[in-house]
């Protein structure tokens, strides 16, 4: 199942901060003989991050128009995970990755 936030109109109602994403040229400038690097594919991990609670009611799934006979509201649900196509998603996920990395590094240092 794929949720495409570009169709909902939510992107028109939020501000998406600009931030630099390094490209291969930036990457190669930092590389030299003996350099070790890792790939952190944040895009493949969007569903590991939670959507801001105040945005969840606006990023839900409403199937009541598809099944009008259901009147009890069970066909409405909030989407709680980060959304593909949501303008601020790359910024929010990258920011959260830095928080997670900082906590992991602190925990590793304490254990050694």
Secondary structure, DSSP 4 states (H G I P E B T S, - for coil): ----GGGSSHHHHS---------HHHHHHT--TT-------GGGGGGGSBPPHHHHTTS-EE-TTT-TT--SSTTEE---B--TT-TTHHHHHHHHHHHHHHHHHHHHHHH-
